[in-house]
């Protein structure tokens, strides 16, 4: 039985930048005959084509159980974000006494390792061949160890000095993020394989991002009200034992949601595309080739630029939020926990409005608007205080303004995340049209690196800002000098605003709207029919 890989045939001649040489086909395992159509363009035919065509032609809409089980699989990433964005840097600098710059350097080292591990795992994920598919085995292989790593994050050995504490945080962070890579890249790539419909992809992305935000809202709220609750004699945010208990809680939540995701999506394994590569395993050379090919796509480059800049902006915005809320605005733990309500409202607004706006505007246009939104939101509230146009902390108007600021911030961040996931799936169709290859693992490896850069850069910047502003370890709210608070506020406004504007510039350059994507799908469908007929007509005798 013969199957195929297609380098665009009748409908679009291959350009010099998208042709796949024979040597690269061999490295990718695209062995098999090369048929020629009437115009002389190549069609790579391998041995399980009918199986692949059957899976893709019989793709049905997801059941509610499948959709929400898949969406729940995004919650472990939210567990990581809740820990690293809200508490890890604060814990190591204010509770353990680690230098802010060393804490930031640790985050930068872990992020640098991601730049190596993410593309390798992405390329590997696309070539895995097992009876359980190419995604689910890796989801389990990385997911369970990832969940267990939270036990170590908040439990450093007693008596460590500055360098030893820095080394512990770095090693644990690198290990945690490596297991997260093995889990999350196949999970994300699977999302692009669930549907080929322009609007259903947004529905799936909405469900996935919504579950992530539910976890992202609930975990800090539970942390502040259960684990870090303050008393008359102590601030719960400054007690080390509280963080150990929170680490155990994070492990349980991550492990349970990973198991639910795998169990609930097991019915989709037989319908998902399988690897047609005869080569599997880790290969640095193949990884480099895959990413060079992916980067020939202009819309992919612009989308990565958008998500990277926006991710850094939102990472700084969220990572510094605990410092801003604790020292700049002097909110209590109960007030910080109460922000779960406006976070929920912002998420609900994003969930309900993104699809409606998507019916009127292209995804890239809405992403550009979200970028401007977070830039404005980072500036107006804190900027008014820096200019002395707001009353003193504790005034009845301050907390309601913080609620409004939180609603707008969550709406723009969640909205762009939903749109970015959906748009990347559309760009994968364009890439298949241009190269004949599906590169879900490679594309979502880049996406996952961008997401992790959100917390990595946020932690790096937060650590440096804390040192530069001069916030000492163990500082109590109300005791930090005014000059230090002013520096903290200006850093927050300027860094977030500049990064968000860069995201707007990139988003404005994406050229793949609803109409263009419809043309891509039409040409892909026609191409598949043409190459199928060519493969059948030239099949070896007796098959």
N, C-alpha and C positions, 0 to 999 in steps of 0.2 A: 504494500500500500504506500502511496506517495503523498507527501504533503509539501507545503511551500512557504517560502518567505519571498516577499515581493519588493523589488526596487522599482519605483513607479513606472508603470507600463504605458498603456495607451494615453492616459489622460494628462500626464505631466512628465516630460523628459527629465531625467536626472541631471542636475547641475554638477559641475566639477567638485563643488563642496559637499555634495550629498551622495556621490557614488561610493559604494563600499567595495574596495579592492578585494581581490581573491584572497590575499594574505590575511586581511582583517576578517573576512568571512570564516576562514579556517580557525583563527584564534577564537572567534565567537562561537564556533561549533556549528555554523550554518552550512553543514556539508549536504551534498545532494546534487541533483542535476541542475543546470542552469538552462532553462528554456528561453526561447527568443520569440517575442511577439512579432507582428507584421512590421513594426517600425524598428526592430532590431534591439529593443531594450531587454535587459536581463530579468529573469524571474528565477529566484533560487528555490528549488523544490526539495523538501526533505520528507521524512517517512511517516509523519503522523498528521498530515494536513487535514484529512477528513474528520479526525477527532477535534482538532482546533476549530474548524469551520462549524462543526456541530455545536460546540460550546458557545461560539459567538453568535450564531444565527438563532439559537434557542434561549438567549438571555431574556428572562422575564423580570417583571418588576419585583422588588423585594417584598417579602411579607413584613408585617409590623415587628414580629419577633426578630427577624434577621436584621432589619434596619436599626432597631434600638439596641440589639446586642452588639452590632458593629459600633454604634455610637458610644456605648458604654466603654468600649475599648480605648477611647480617648481620655478617660478619666485617670488612668495611671500617670499619663503625662501631666495632667493637672495636679496630681499629688506631688510630683517632682517640682512643678512650678510653685505651688503653694509653699513648699518647704524652702526652696532656694531663693525665690523672689522675696518672700516675706520674712523669713526667719534665719536662714543659714548665716548670711553675712552679719546680721544683727547679733546672733548668738555668739559667733566666733570673735567679733570685735568688742561687744559690750559686756558679754558674760565671761568668755574665756580670755579676754584681754589681748587677742591677736591684733597686730598692726593692721589697719585698714588697707594699706598698700599691699601687704603680704596676702591678705584675704583676696584682694582684687587680682593679684598676680596668680594666685592659685586658680581662680576662675579663668584667667586668660590661658593658662597652661592646659586646662581641661578643654577649653574651647579650641585651642590649637590642635589637640589630639583629635577632636571631632572632625576637623578639616581633613584629616587623613582617614579616619575610620569610617565616616559616613559614606563617602563615595565607594569605598571598597565593599562595604556591606550592601549598598544599593545595587552594585553590579552583580555581586554574588547572589542576591535575592532573585534577580531576574533569571538566573540559570539553574536554580535548585530544582531537582527532579526527585519527587518521592510519591508514594501512593496517597499521601495526605496533601498533595499540592506543593506549591513552592513558597507559600506564605505562612500557613499555620504552624509548621514545625519550628520555624525561626521565631514566631511570636511566643511560643512556649519556651524555647531555648533561651531567649533573652529576658522574657517577662518575669519569671519566678526569681532568678538571681537579682534582677533589678529591684524587685520589691523588698528582698532581704537586706539590700544595701542601706536602707533607711535606719536599720538598727545600729549601723556603724557611724552614720553621719552625725548623729547627736549623742554619741557615746565615746568621745576621745579618751584615751587613758589619762589617769590622774598625774599631775606633776610635770606635764610637758612644757618645755621652754618655747620661745618664739619659733625657732627653726623647726623643732620637732612637731609643734602644733601645725605649722604651715605644711610640713611634709605629710602629716596624717590627713589633713583636709584635701591636699592635692591628690594623693593616691586614692582615697575614697571617692572623690569627685570623678576622677578619671574612670575608675571601675564602674561606678554607677552609670555614668553617661555612655560607656561602652555597651553595657547590657541594655540600656535604653535604646541605643542605636539598633542593636540586633532585634529588639522587639518592635520599635516604632516605625522603622522604615518599611518592613514588610506589611505592617498594619496599614500604613498610609497608602502604599502602593496598591493594596487590595481595594481600597476605596475607589480608585480610578477605574477599576475593573468591574465594578458593580453595575454600571449603567453607561450607555452611550448617548443618552438624551440630555440636551442642553439644560433643561429645567429640572429634571430629576436629579441631576448631579448637584444642583444647588440645594434641593431638598435633603439629600444625604449629607451634604456639608453642613447644613443648618442643624440637623440632628446631632451630628458629631461635635460641632462647636458648642451647641447648647449643653450637652452633657459635660463637656469640659468646663464650661463656665459655672454650671451647677456645683460641680466639685470645687472649682476655684473660689466660689463664694462661700460654700458650706464649710470647707476646711479651715480657713482663717477665722470664721465666726465661731466654730466649735473650739478652735485653739484659744481664742481670747476669752471665751466664756467658761471653758472647762479646764484647760491646761495652764493658761497664763493669767488667770483671774487674780487681781490684786486684793490685798487686805489692808487694814489700817496701818500695819507695820511694815509691809513689803510690797514691792511691785513685782507681780508674777512674771513679767517679761524679763526680769533680771535674775531668775533662779534657775540654776543649771538642771536640777532634777526634773523640772517641768518639761524640758526639751527632750529628755530621754523618753518620757511617757508619750510625748507627741510622735517620736520616731517609731515606737511600737504601733501606735494607731495608724500612721502612714503606711507601714508595711502591710497591715491587715487590709486596709482599703485597696491598696494597689494589687495585692495578690487576689483578692476576691473578684475585683472587676476584670482582671485579666482572664481568670477562669470563666467567668460569665461570657466574655467576648468570644473565646474559643469555642465554648459549648454552643452558644446561640448561632454562630456562623458556620458550624460544621456542615450544615445542609447545603452550603454554597460551594463546597470544595469541588464537586464534580462539574460545576458549571463555570468555574473560573478558568481563564486561559492558563495553560501549562507551558513550561519551558520547551521550546523546540531545539534548544542548543544541545549538542552532544558533549559539550564541555561544561563542567560544573566545578564548584570550589572557588577558592580565593585566587585572584590573579591581578597583580598590580598593573601589568601591561594592558590587560583587557579593560580594567577600570579607567585607565588613562584614555584609551581609545573611545570608550563609551562616553566619557565626559567631553572629549573633544567634539564628538558627533553631536551631543546635546547642545553644546554652546554655539553650534552653527545656526541654531534657531534664535532669531532676534527677539521674538516675543518671550521666549524662555529667559533670555538675558535680562530683559526689562522687568519681567515679573520677579525674578530673583533679586534684582536691585531694589525694587519696591518693597518686597517683603523683608529684605535685610535691613534697609534704612528704617522702615516702620517698626520692625521688630526691636531694633536697638532703641528707638524712641520710646516705645511702650515699655521696654525692659527697664530703661532708666526711670521712666515715669512710675512704674509699679515698685521697683526695688527701693527707690528713695521714699516711697509713700509712707513706710513705717517710720522712717526718720522724720519726715515732714509732719506726720500726724502726731508723733510723740513729742518732738521738740519744737518744731516751728509753730504748730497750731495748738499744742498742749492738750490734745484730746485724751480722755481716759480710755482704759481698756474696753469698758462697756460701750463707749461712743464709737471706738474703732470696730467693735463687733457689730454694732448697729448699722454699719455701712453695708452689711449684707443685703439690706432691704433695697437701697438704691442700685446696688449691683444687680440684684434680681430684676429690678425694673428695667435697667439698661439692657440686660440680656433678652428679656421678653420683647422689648421694643425692636431690638436687632432681629430676633427670630421672626417677628410678625411683619416687619417693614422691608427687610432685605429682598424677599421674593417679590413683593409688590413693586418696589423700586426697580428690581431687575427686569420686570416686564416692560418698563419704560426706558430704561437706560442700560447701556452696555456695562459689563462687569468692571472693565478697566476704568471707566468714567466714575463709577461709584467708589472704586478704590482710591482714586485721586481725591475725591471729596472727603473720604474718611481720613486721609493723610492731613488735609487742611484742617479737619475737625479736631484731631488730637493736638495739632500745633496751636490752634486757637485756645483749646481747653487747658493746655499746659500754661498758657500765658495769662489769661484773664484773671483767674482767682488769685494765684500767688503774686502776679504782677500788681494787682490792686493793693495787696498788703505791703509789698516792697515800696510802693509809691505813697504809703501812709494814707490811702483812700478808704481803708476799712477800719472799723473800731477795734479795740484791744481784744485779745483772746478771752473767751468766756462770755462775750456779748451774745445775746440771743440770736443775732443774725448770722453769726459765723458758721455754726453747724448746719443750718439749712443751706447755706451757700456751698458747703462741702458736699452735701447730699446732691445738689444740682450738678456740681462738678464731677462727682462720681458717676451719675447717670450718663452724662455726656461722654465721659471717658470710656466707660464700659461699652456704650453703644458703638462708638467709632472703632474701638479695638476688636470687639466681637464681629462687627459688620465686615471689617476688612479681612479677618481670618476666614469667615464663611466664603466671601467672594474669592479670596486667593486660592483656597482649596479647589473650588469649582472651576476657576479659570485655568488652573494648572492641568486639570483633566482635559479641558478643551484643547490646550496647547499640545498635549500628548497625541491627540488625533491629527493635528497639523504635522507633528513630527513623524507620525506613521506615514502620512501622505508624502512627505519629503524624503523619507529614508527607507520605508518599508519595514521599520522596526518599531516595536512597542518597548518603551524604556521607562516603565512605571517606577521600577526600583531606582534607577539613576535620577529621574526627575524628583522623586520624593526624598531621595537622599539629600539633594540640594535643599529641598523644602525643610527637611528635618534639621539640617545644619543651621538654616536660618532661624528656625524656632528655638534651637538651643543657644544660638547667638543672642537671642533676646535676653535670656537669663545670664549668659556668660558675660556679655558686654555690660549688662545692667549691674551685675555684681562687681565687675572691674571698675566701672565708673563710680559706683556707689562707694566702694572702698577708698578710692583715691579722693573723692569729694569729701568723705568723712575726715580723712587725714588733713586735707588742705583747709577745710573749714575749721578744724581743731576741736571736734567733738570727742572728748576723752572717754575712755572705757568706764562704764558704771555711772555715767552722767544721769542725773535725775531731771525730769521735766521741770522747767521753770528756773533751772540753775545754769543753763547754757548762756554765755554772753551774747548780747544783742548783735555784735559784729559777726560772730560765728553763725548766727541764724540768718543774717543778711547774705553772707557768702553762700550758705546752703541754698537759700531761695533763688539767688541769681544763677548759681550752677544748674539748678533744677530747670528753670525757665529757659535758659539759653541752649543747653545741650539738647533737651527734648524738642524745642522749637526748630532748631537747625536740622536735626535728623528727620523730623516729620516733613519739613519742606523738601528735603532731598527725595524722600519717598514719593511726594507729589510729582516731582519732576520725572521720575522713572515711570510712574503709573500713567502719566499723560502720553507716554511714548509707546504704549502697548497698542497693537493693531490687530485685534481679533474679537470682533463683536458677534452678536447673535447671527446676523446675516452672513458674515464671513464663515462662521463655524458651520452654518447650515450647508454652505457650498462645499466645505471640507468633507462633511459627512456624506454628502451626495456623491462626491468624487470617490471617496473611499468605498462606498457601497458598490458603485459601478466598477471600480477597479477590482474588487474582490470577485464580482461576478465574471469579469473578463478573464482574470487569471485562473479562476476555477475551471472555466471552459477550456483554457489552454492546457492546464494540467491534465484534465481528463482526456483530451484529444491526443495527448502525447504519452499517455500512460503506457508502460511496458505491456506487451501482449500477455493475456492470461489473467490480468488483474481486473 
